[in-house]
Amino acid sequence: MGGGLNTLFSYIVYYLLIAHIYYQYAFFISYIAGIFFSYIFNTCIVFRVPLSIIKFLKFPAVYIVQYSVSAILLKQVIEKIGVSITFAPIIVAIFMIPLTYVLTRFILVKKI
């Protein structure tokens, strides 16, 4: 559920931006917004662990991996397969949500 809400949040930001800027820039900005949303949501709701500056600073590592893989997949889905820039991020998210959950759990639940 957390991954789905984060994906929806990020997609709405992306969708609002693609009318105004290049799709890769829109994807990047929506990704950054999603990181902040995801940290708060996953910390407080999904894993119910205390907020922590150290965990917050480590948290973007999950998204550096996810963004890198997602940006490559997004380009392939749009340019090689021909999916529209409007719907391509949804396809990418379907593949990335399980990986993100595992990495997020490792960062937030592991004792630091």
The first five atom37 places (N, CA, C, CB, O) and aatype in JSON, in Angstrom:
{
  "aatype": [12, 7, 7, 7, 10, 2, 16, 10, 13, 15, 18, 9, 19, 18, 18, 10, 10, 9, 0, 8, 9, 18, 18, 5, 18, 0, 13, 13, 9, 15, 18, 9, 0, 7, 9, 13, 13, 15, 18, 9, 13, 2, 16, 4, 9, 19, 13, 1, 19, 14, 10, 15, 9, 9, 11, 13, 10, 11, 13, 14, 0, 19, 18, 9, 19, 5, 18, 15, 19, 15, 0, 9, 10, 10, 11, 5, 19, 9, 6, 11, 9, 7, 19, 15, 9, 16, 13, 0, 14, 9, 9, 19, 0, 9, 13, 12, 9, 14, 10, 16, 18, 19, 10, 16, 1, 13, 9, 10, 19, 11, 11, 9],
  "atom_mask": [
    [1, 1, 1, 1, 1],
    [1, 1, 1, 0, 1],
    [1, 1, 1, 0, 1],
    [1, 1, 1, 0, 1],
    [1, 1, 1, 1, 1],
    [1, 1, 1, 1, 1],
    [1, 1, 1, 1, 1],
    [1, 1, 1, 1, 1],
    [1, 1, 1, 1, 1],
    [1, 1, 1, 1, 1],
    [1, 1, 1, 1, 1],
    [1, 1, 1, 1, 1],
    [1, 1, 1, 1, 1],
    [1, 1, 1, 1, 1],
    [1, 1, 1, 1, 1],
    [1, 1, 1, 1, 1],
    [1, 1, 1, 1, 1],
    [1, 1, 1, 1, 1],
    [1, 1, 1, 1, 1],
    [1, 1, 1, 1, 1],
    [1, 1, 1, 1, 1],
    [1, 1, 1, 1, 1],
    [1, 1, 1, 1, 1],
    [1, 1, 1, 1, 1],
    [1, 1, 1, 1, 1],
    [1, 1, 1, 1, 1],
    [1, 1, 1, 1, 1],
    [1, 1, 1, 1, 1],
    [1, 1, 1, 1, 1],
    [1, 1, 1, 1, 1],
    [1, 1, 1, 1, 1],
    [1, 1, 1, 1, 1],
    [1, 1, 1, 1, 1],
    [1, 1, 1, 0, 1],
    [1, 1, 1, 1, 1],
    [1, 1, 1, 1, 1],
    [1, 1, 1, 1, 1],
    [1, 1, 1, 1, 1],
    [1, 1, 1, 1, 1],
    [1, 1, 1, 1, 1],
    [1, 1, 1, 1, 1],
    [1, 1, 1, 1, 1],
    [1, 1, 1, 1, 1],
    [1, 1, 1, 1, 1],
    [1, 1, 1, 1, 1],
    [1, 1, 1, 1, 1],
    [1, 1, 1, 1, 1],
    [1, 1, 1, 1, 1],
    [1, 1, 1, 1, 1],
    [1, 1, 1, 1, 1],
    [1, 1, 1, 1, 1],
    [1, 1, 1, 1, 1],
    [1, 1, 1, 1, 1],
    [1, 1, 1, 1, 1],
    [1, 1, 1, 1, 1],
    [1, 1, 1, 1, 1],
    [1, 1, 1, 1, 1],
    [1, 1, 1, 1, 1],
    [1, 1, 1, 1, 1],
    [1, 1, 1, 1, 1],
    [1, 1, 1, 1, 1],
    [1, 1, 1, 1, 1],
    [1, 1, 1, 1, 1],
    [1, 1, 1, 1, 1],
    [1, 1, 1, 1, 1],
    [1, 1, 1, 1, 1],
    [1, 1, 1, 1, 1],
    [1, 1, 1, 1, 1],
    [1, 1, 1, 1, 1],
    [1, 1, 1, 1, 1],
    [1, 1, 1, 1, 1],
    [1, 1, 1, 1, 1],
    [1, 1, 1, 1, 1],
    [1, 1, 1, 1, 1],
    [1, 1, 1, 1, 1],
    [1, 1, 1, 1, 1],
    [1, 1, 1, 1, 1],
    [1, 1, 1, 1, 1],
    [1, 1, 1, 1, 1],
    [1, 1, 1, 1, 1],
    [1, 1, 1, 1, 1],
    [1, 1, 1, 0, 1],
    [1, 1, 1, 1, 1],
    [1, 1, 1, 1, 1],
    [1, 1, 1, 1, 1],
    [1, 1, 1, 1, 1],
    [1, 1, 1, 1, 1],
    [1, 1, 1, 1, 1],
    [1, 1, 1, 1, 1],
    [1, 1, 1, 1, 1],
    [1, 1, 1, 1, 1],
    [1, 1, 1, 1, 1],
    [1, 1, 1, 1, 1],
    [1, 1, 1, 1, 1],
    [1, 1, 1, 1, 1],
    [1, 1, 1, 1, 1],
    [1, 1, 1, 1, 1],
    [1, 1, 1, 1, 1],
    [1, 1, 1, 1, 1],
    [1, 1, 1, 1, 1],
    [1, 1, 1, 1, 1],
    [1, 1, 1, 1, 1],
    [1, 1, 1, 1, 1],
    [1, 1, 1, 1, 1],
    [1, 1, 1, 1, 1],
    [1, 1, 1, 1, 1],
    [1, 1, 1, 1, 1],
    [1, 1, 1, 1, 1],
    [1, 1, 1, 1, 1],
    [1, 1, 1, 1, 1],
    [1, 1, 1, 1, 1],
    [1, 1, 1, 1, 1]
  ],
  "atom_positions": [
    [[0.81, -1.19, 0.0], [0.0, 0.0, 0.0], [0.86, 1.26, 0.0], [-0.93, -0.01, 1.2], [0.56, 2.23, -0.7]],
    [[1.94, 1.25, 0.79], [2.83, 2.41, 0.85], [3.45, 2.71, -0.5], [0.0, 0.0, 0.0], [3.52, 3.87, -0.92]],
    [[3.91, 1.66, -1.16], [4.5, 1.84, -2.49], [3.48, 2.37, -3.49], [0.0, 0.0, 0.0], [3.79, 3.19, -4.35]],
    [[2.26, 1.88, -3.36], [1.2, 2.33, -4.26], [0.86, 3.8, -4.06], [0.0, 0.0, 0.0], [0.7, 4.54, -5.02]],
    [[0.76, 4.22, -2.79], [0.48, 5.63, -2.51], [1.63, 6.53, -2.95], [0.2, 5.83, -1.02], [1.41, 7.61, -3.5]],
    [[2.84, 6.08, -2.7], [3.99, 6.87, -3.13], [4.03, 6.97, -4.65], [5.29, 6.25, -2.6], [4.35, 8.03, -5.2]],
    [[3.72, 5.88, -5.32], [3.69, 5.88, -6.78], [2.61, 6.83, -7.28], [3.45, 4.47, -7.32], [2.84, 7.6, -8.22]],
    [[1.45, 6.79, -6.67], [0.36, 7.7, -7.06], [0.76, 9.15, -6.85], [-0.93, 7.38, -6.27], [0.56, 9.98, -7.73]],
    [[1.33, 9.46, -5.7], [1.79, 10.81, -5.41], [2.81, 11.27, -6.45], [2.4, 10.88, -3.99], [2.68, 12.36, -7.02]],
    [[3.82, 10.44, -6.69], [4.87, 10.79, -7.66], [4.29, 10.94, -9.06], [5.97, 9.73, -7.65], [4.7, 11.83, -9.81]],
    [[3.36, 10.07, -9.42], [2.75, 10.14, -10.75], [1.96, 11.43, -10.93], [1.84, 8.93, -10.98], [2.01, 12.04, -11.99]],
    [[1.24, 11.84, -9.91], [0.47, 13.08, -10.01], [1.41, 14.27, -10.23], [-0.4, 13.3, -8.74], [1.14, 15.13, -11.06]],
    [[2.5, 14.3, -9.48], [3.49, 15.37, -9.67], [4.05, 15.3, -11.1], [4.64, 15.25, -8.63], [4.13, 16.33, -11.77]],
    [[4.42, 14.11, -11.55], [4.93, 13.92, -12.92], [3.93, 14.39, -13.95], [5.28, 12.45, -13.16], [4.27, 15.14, -14.87]],
    [[2.7, 13.96, -13.81], [1.64, 14.29, -14.77], [1.43, 15.8, -14.86], [0.33, 13.6, -14.38], [1.24, 16.35, -15.95]],
    [[1.46, 16.47, -13.73], [1.29, 17.92, -13.72], [2.46, 18.64, -14.38], [1.12, 18.41, -12.29], [2.29, 19.72, -14.95]],
    [[3.64, 18.04, -14.31], [4.83, 18.69, -14.86], [5.06, 18.44, -16.35], [6.03, 18.23, -14.11], [5.62, 19.3, -17.03]],
    [[4.64, 17.28, -16.89], [4.98, 16.96, -18.28], [4.37, 17.91, -19.29], [4.54, 15.56, -18.61], [4.86, 18.0, -20.42]],
    [[3.35, 18.62, -18.92], [2.77, 19.61, -19.84], [3.68, 20.84, -19.96], [1.37, 20.04, -19.36], [3.51, 21.65, -20.87]],
    [[4.64, 20.97, -19.04], [5.45, 22.19, -18.98], [6.93, 21.97, -19.21], [5.26, 22.83, -17.67], [7.63, 22.89, -19.66]],
    [[7.43, 20.77, -18.92], [8.87, 20.52, -19.04], [9.13, 19.15, -19.66], [9.55, 20.63, -17.67], [8.23, 18.3, -19.71]],
    [[10.35, 18.92, -20.11], [10.82, 17.66, -20.7], [10.53, 16.5, -19.74], [12.34, 17.74, -21.02], [10.7, 16.63, -18.53]],
    [[10.08, 15.38, -20.29], [9.61, 14.27, -19.45], [10.65, 13.75, -18.47], [9.15, 13.14, -20.32], [10.29, 13.38, -17.36]],
    [[11.93, 13.72, -18.84], [12.96, 13.24, -17.91], [13.13, 14.21, -16.73], [14.3, 13.05, -18.65], [13.37, 13.78, -15.61]],
    [[13.01, 15.53, -16.98], [13.09, 16.5, -15.89], [11.87, 16.35, -14.98], [13.17, 17.95, -16.45], [11.99, 16.39, -13.75]],
    [[10.71, 16.18, -15.58], [9.49, 15.97, -14.79], [9.62, 14.71, -13.93], [8.25, 15.86, -15.72], [9.21, 14.7, -12.77]],
    [[10.19, 13.67, -14.51], [10.38, 12.42, -13.78], [11.33, 12.63, -12.6], [10.93, 11.32, -14.72], [11.09, 12.12, -11.51]],
    [[12.41, 13.37, -12.82], [13.38, 13.63, -11.76], [12.75, 14.42, -10.62], [14.59, 14.38, -12.32], [12.92, 14.06, -9.45]],
    [[12.05, 15.49, -10.93], [11.41, 16.32, -9.9], [10.37, 15.52, -9.12], [10.76, 17.56, -10.54], [10.3, 15.62, -7.9]],
    [[9.57, 14.73, -9.84], [8.56, 13.93, -9.15], [9.22, 12.88, -8.26], [7.61, 13.26, -10.17], [8.67, 12.5, -7.23]],
    [[10.37, 12.42, -8.66], [11.12, 11.44, -7.88], [11.59, 12.03, -6.55], [12.3, 10.92, -8.67], [11.47, 11.4, -5.5]],
    [[12.13, 13.25, -6.62], [12.6, 13.92, -5.4], [11.42, 14.15, -4.45], [13.29, 15.27, -5.76], [11.53, 13.9, -3.25]],
    [[10.3, 14.63, -4.99], [9.1, 14.83, -4.15], [8.66, 13.5, -3.53], [7.94, 15.44, -4.99], [8.25, 13.46, -2.37]],
    [[8.75, 12.43, -4.31], [8.37, 11.11, -3.83], [9.27, 10.6, -2.71], [0.0, 0.0, 0.0], [8.81, 9.88, -1.83]],
    [[10.54, 10.96, -2.73], [11.46, 10.55, -1.67], [11.01, 11.12, -0.33], [12.91, 11.0, -2.0], [10.96, 10.41, 0.67]],
    [[10.7, 12.4, -0.32], [10.25, 13.03, 0.93], [8.94, 12.42, 1.41], [10.1, 14.54, 0.74], [8.79, 12.1, 2.58]],
    [[8.01, 12.26, 0.49], [6.72, 11.66, 0.85], [6.93, 10.24, 1.38], [5.77, 11.63, -0.38], [6.37, 9.87, 2.41]],
    [[7.75, 9.47, 0.69], [7.98, 8.08, 1.05], [8.64, 7.94, 2.43], [8.84, 7.41, 0.0], [8.25, 7.08, 3.22]],
    [[9.62, 8.78, 2.7], [10.29, 8.68, 4.0], [9.29, 8.88, 5.13], [11.42, 9.71, 4.11], [9.23, 8.09, 6.07]],
    [[8.52, 9.94, 5.05], [7.55, 10.24, 6.11], [6.5, 9.13, 6.2], [6.86, 11.61, 5.85], [6.21, 8.63, 7.29]],
    [[5.94, 8.74, 5.07], [4.89, 7.73, 5.07], [5.39, 6.38, 5.56], [4.3, 7.58, 3.68], [4.77, 5.75, 6.42]],
    [[6.53, 5.93, 5.02], [7.06, 4.62, 5.41], [7.52, 4.59, 6.86], [8.21, 4.24, 4.51], [7.34, 3.58, 7.55]],
    [[8.12, 5.66, 7.32], [8.59, 5.71, 8.7], [7.42, 5.69, 9.68], [9.46, 6.95, 8.92], [7.41, 4.93, 10.65]],
    [[6.44, 6.54, 9.43], [5.34, 6.71, 10.38], [4.23, 5.68, 10.24], [4.76, 8.09, 10.23], [3.65, 5.26, 11.25]],
    [[3.91, 5.27, 9.04], [2.74, 4.41, 8.8], [3.13, 2.94, 8.53], [1.94, 4.94, 7.62], [2.63, 2.04, 9.2]],
    [[4.01, 2.72, 7.57], [4.3, 1.34, 7.13], [5.12, 0.58, 8.16], [5.03, 1.36, 5.8], [4.71, -0.5, 8.6]],
    [[6.27, 1.1, 8.55], [7.16, 0.38, 9.45], [7.06, 0.82, 10.9], [8.58, 0.53, 8.98], [7.59, 0.16, 11.79]],
    [[6.38, 1.93, 11.15], [6.15, 2.46, 12.5], [7.42, 2.49, 13.34], [5.09, 1.62, 13.21], [7.5, 1.91, 14.42]],
    [[8.39, 3.18, 12.81], [9.65, 3.38, 13.51], [9.82, 4.89, 13.72], [10.87, 2.76, 12.72], [9.23, 5.7, 13.0]],
    [[10.63, 5.27, 14.69], [10.82, 6.7, 14.95], [11.55, 7.39, 13.78], [11.61, 6.91, 16.25], [12.4, 6.8, 13.11]],
    [[11.19, 8.65, 13.57], [11.91, 9.46, 12.59], [13.34, 9.65, 13.1], [11.21, 10.85, 12.36], [13.57, 9.76, 14.3]],
    [[14.27, 9.67, 12.18], [15.68, 9.78, 12.55], [16.43, 10.53, 11.46], [16.3, 8.38, 12.79], [16.25, 10.26, 10.27]],
    [[17.26, 11.45, 11.88], [18.08, 12.19, 10.91], [19.02, 11.22, 10.18], [18.9, 13.3, 11.61], [19.19, 11.32, 8.96]],
    [[19.61, 10.3, 10.9], [20.54, 9.33, 10.28], [19.82, 8.49, 9.24], [21.18, 8.42, 11.35], [20.32, 8.3, 8.14]],
    [[18.65, 7.98, 9.59], [17.88, 7.18, 8.63], [17.43, 8.04, 7.45], [16.66, 6.54, 9.31], [17.44, 7.59, 6.3]],
    [[17.04, 9.29, 7.74], [16.63, 10.19, 6.66], [17.78, 10.43, 5.69], [16.13, 11.53, 7.23], [17.56, 10.48, 4.48]],
    [[18.99, 10.57, 6.2], [20.15, 10.79, 5.34], [20.5, 9.54, 4.53], [21.35, 11.23, 6.17], [20.99, 9.65, 3.41]],
    [[20.26, 8.35, 5.1], [20.53, 7.1, 4.38], [19.41, 6.76, 3.39], [20.71, 5.96, 5.37], [19.64, 6.09, 2.39]],
    [[18.21, 7.22, 3.69], [17.03, 6.86, 2.91], [17.16, 7.14, 1.41], [15.84, 7.6, 3.44], [16.75, 6.3, 0.61]],
    [[17.73, 8.28, 0.99], [17.86, 8.52, -0.45], [18.69, 7.48, -1.2], [18.47, 9.87, -0.67], [18.57, 7.37, -2.42]],
    [[19.53, 6.72, -0.5], [20.32, 5.67, -1.17], [19.4, 4.68, -1.87], [21.22, 4.93, -0.16], [19.71, 4.21, -2.97]],
    [[18.27, 4.37, -1.24], [17.29, 3.48, -1.86], [16.84, 4.06, -3.2], [16.06, 3.26, -0.93], [16.72, 3.36, -4.2]],
    [[16.61, 5.35, -3.19], [16.05, 5.99, -4.37], [17.09, 6.32, -5.43], [15.35, 7.24, -3.98], [16.75, 6.5, -6.6]],
    [[18.36, 6.4, -5.04], [19.4, 6.54, -6.05], [19.43, 5.28, -6.91], [20.8, 6.8, -5.39], [19.5, 5.35, -8.14]],
    [[19.39, 4.13, -6.25], [19.33, 2.85, -6.98], [18.06, 2.79, -7.81], [19.41, 1.65, -6.0], [18.09, 2.49, -9.0]],
    [[16.93, 3.07, -7.16], [15.65, 2.97, -7.87], [15.57, 3.96, -9.02], [14.49, 3.19, -6.91], [15.1, 3.6, -10.1]],
    [[16.01, 5.2, -8.81], [15.94, 6.19, -9.88], [16.78, 5.77, -11.08], [16.4, 7.56, -9.37], [16.34, 5.87, -12.23]],
    [[17.98, 5.31, -10.81], [18.87, 4.91, -11.9], [18.24, 3.81, -12.76], [20.21, 4.43, -11.34], [18.22, 3.91, -13.99]],
    [[17.74, 2.78, -12.11], [17.11, 1.68, -12.83], [15.82, 2.17, -13.52], [16.8, 0.5, -11.87], [15.55, 1.82, -14.67]],
    [[15.04, 2.98, -12.8], [13.77, 3.47, -13.36], [13.97, 4.38, -14.56], [12.99, 4.21, -12.28], [13.22, 4.28, -15.54]],
    [[14.96, 5.26, -14.51], [15.2, 6.17, -15.63], [15.59, 5.4, -16.89], [16.3, 7.19, -15.27], [15.16, 5.73, -17.99]],
    [[16.39, 4.37, -16.71], [16.77, 3.53, -17.85], [15.55, 2.79, -18.39], [17.87, 2.51, -17.43], [15.33, 2.75, -19.6]],
    [[14.76, 2.21, -17.49], [13.54, 1.51, -17.92], [12.56, 2.47, -18.59], [12.87, 0.83, -16.72], [11.94, 2.12, -19.59]],
    [[12.41, 3.67, -18.04], [11.5, 4.66, -18.62], [11.9, 4.98, -20.05], [11.49, 5.94, -17.77], [11.05, 5.02, -20.94]],
    [[13.16, 5.21, -20.27], [13.65, 5.51, -21.62], [13.35, 4.35, -22.57], [15.17, 5.81, -21.6], [12.91, 4.56, -23.69]],
    [[13.6, 3.13, -22.11], [13.35, 1.96, -22.95], [11.87, 1.79, -23.27], [13.88, 0.71, -22.26], [11.49, 1.52, -24.41]],
    [[11.03, 1.96, -22.25], [9.59, 1.78, -22.43], [9.03, 2.83, -23.4], [8.85, 1.87, -21.07], [8.17, 2.52, -24.22]],
    [[9.54, 4.06, -23.31], [9.05, 5.13, -24.19], [9.66, 5.02, -25.58], [9.37, 6.5, -23.59], [8.94, 5.02, -26.58]],
    [[10.98, 4.92, -25.66], [11.66, 5.01, -26.95], [11.75, 3.69, -27.71], [13.03, 5.54, -26.75], [11.74, 3.7, -28.95]],
    [[11.82, 2.59, -27.04], [11.94, 1.29, -27.72], [10.6, 0.6, -27.9], [12.87, 0.38, -26.96], [10.34, 0.01, -28.95]],
    [[9.75, 0.66, -26.87], [8.46, -0.03, -26.94], [7.38, 0.88, -27.5], [8.06, -0.55, -25.56], [6.43, 0.41, -28.12]],
    [[7.52, 2.19, -27.27], [6.57, 3.14, -27.83], [5.39, 3.49, -26.94], [0.0, 0.0, 0.0], [4.37, 3.98, -27.42]],
    [[5.52, 3.24, -25.63], [4.46, 3.6, -24.69], [4.48, 5.12, -24.53], [4.63, 2.87, -23.3], [5.56, 5.73, -24.55]],
    [[3.32, 5.74, -24.37], [3.25, 7.19, -24.24], [3.93, 7.66, -22.97], [1.8, 7.67, -24.27], [4.0, 6.92, -21.98]],
    [[4.43, 8.9, -22.99], [5.1, 9.45, -21.81], [4.14, 9.6, -20.63], [5.73, 10.78, -22.14], [4.57, 9.73, -19.49]],
    [[2.86, 9.6, -20.91], [1.86, 9.72, -19.85], [1.76, 8.43, -19.03], [0.5, 10.06, -20.44], [1.62, 8.49, -17.81]],
    [[1.82, 7.28, -19.68], [1.59, 6.0, -19.0], [2.86, 5.2, -18.72], [0.68, 5.18, -19.83], [2.82, 4.25, -17.93]],
    [[3.98, 5.55, -19.32], [5.21, 4.79, -19.13], [5.65, 4.69, -17.67], [6.31, 5.42, -19.94], [6.1, 3.62, -17.26]],
    [[5.56, 5.76, -16.86], [5.98, 5.63, -15.46], [5.18, 4.6, -14.67], [5.88, 6.96, -14.78], [5.69, 4.03, -13.7]],
    [[3.95, 4.36, -15.05], [3.14, 3.36, -14.36], [3.71, 1.97, -14.6], [1.67, 3.42, -14.83], [3.79, 1.16, -13.68]],
    [[4.11, 1.7, -15.82], [4.71, 0.41, -16.16], [6.02, 0.23, -15.39], [4.96, 0.31, -17.69], [6.29, -0.84, -14.84]],
    [[6.83, 1.28, -15.36], [8.1, 1.21, -14.64], [7.86, 0.96, -13.15], [8.91, 2.53, -14.84], [8.56, 0.15, -12.54]],
    [[6.88, 1.63, -12.58], [6.59, 1.48, -11.14], [6.2, 0.06, -10.78], [5.48, 2.43, -10.74], [6.57, -0.43, -9.71]],
    [[5.47, -0.61, -11.65], [5.06, -2.0, -11.39], [6.28, -2.89, -11.16], [4.22, -2.54, -12.57], [6.24, -3.8, -10.33]],
    [[7.34, -2.63, -11.9], [8.55, -3.42, -11.75], [9.39, -2.99, -10.56], [9.38, -3.34, -13.01], [10.13, -3.8, -10.0]],
    [[9.29, -1.72, -10.17], [10.19, -1.19, -9.16], [9.65, -1.25, -7.73], [10.52, 0.22, -9.5], [10.44, -1.23, -6.79]],
    [[8.36, -1.33, -7.53], [7.79, -1.3, -6.17], [8.35, -2.42, -5.28], [6.27, -1.42, -6.25], [8.72, -2.13, -4.14]],
    [[8.42, -3.66, -5.73], [8.97, -4.71, -4.84], [10.43, -4.45, -4.43], [8.88, -6.07, -5.52], [10.8, -4.67, -3.28]],
    [[11.25, -4.01, -5.36], [12.65, -3.73, -5.05], [12.75, -2.59, -4.04], [13.43, -3.37, -6.33], [13.53, -2.66, -3.1]],
    [[11.97, -1.57, -4.23], [11.99, -0.42, -3.32], [11.54, -0.81, -1.91], [11.1, 0.69, -3.85], [12.11, -0.33, -0.93]],
    [[10.54, -1.66, -1.81], [10.06, -2.1, -0.49], [11.19, -2.8, 0.28], [8.85, -3.04, -0.64], [11.41, -2.5, 1.45]],
    [[11.87, -3.7, -0.36], [12.94, -4.45, 0.31], [14.07, -3.52, 0.75], [13.5, -5.54, -0.63], [14.56, -3.62, 1.88]],
    [[14.48, -2.62, -0.11], [15.55, -1.7, 0.24], [15.12, -0.74, 1.36], [16.0, -0.9, -0.99], [15.9, -0.44, 2.26]],
    [[13.89, -0.26, 1.3], [13.37, 0.65, 2.31], [13.3, -0.03, 3.67], [11.98, 1.17, 1.91], [13.69, 0.55, 4.69]],
    [[12.82, -1.24, 3.69], [12.73, -2.0, 4.94], [14.12, -2.15, 5.56], [12.09, -3.39, 4.71], [14.29, -2.01, 6.78]],
    [[15.1, -2.44, 4.74], [16.46, -2.61, 5.23], [16.97, -1.32, 5.89], [17.39, -3.01, 4.09], [17.58, -1.38, 6.96]],
    [[16.73, -0.17, 5.27], [17.2, 1.12, 5.82], [16.45, 1.51, 7.08], [17.05, 2.22, 4.77], [17.07, 1.94, 8.06]],
    [[15.13, 1.37, 7.08], [14.33, 1.89, 8.19], [14.24, 0.96, 9.4], [12.95, 2.17, 7.71], [14.17, 1.43, 10.53]],
    [[14.25, -0.34, 9.18], [14.04, -1.26, 10.29], [15.35, -1.74, 10.91], [13.25, -2.45, 9.82], [15.39, -2.06, 12.1]],
    [[16.39, -1.79, 10.12], [17.69, -2.23, 10.64], [18.15, -1.29, 11.75], [18.75, -2.29, 9.5], [18.01, -0.07, 11.64]],
    [[18.69, -1.85, 12.8], [19.22, -1.04, 13.92], [20.45, -0.3, 13.44], [19.56, -1.92, 15.16], [21.34, -0.86, 12.8]],
    [[20.47, 0.99, 13.78], [21.62, 1.83, 13.39], [22.43, 2.19, 14.6], [21.15, 3.11, 12.66], [23.44, 2.88, 14.49]]
  ]
}
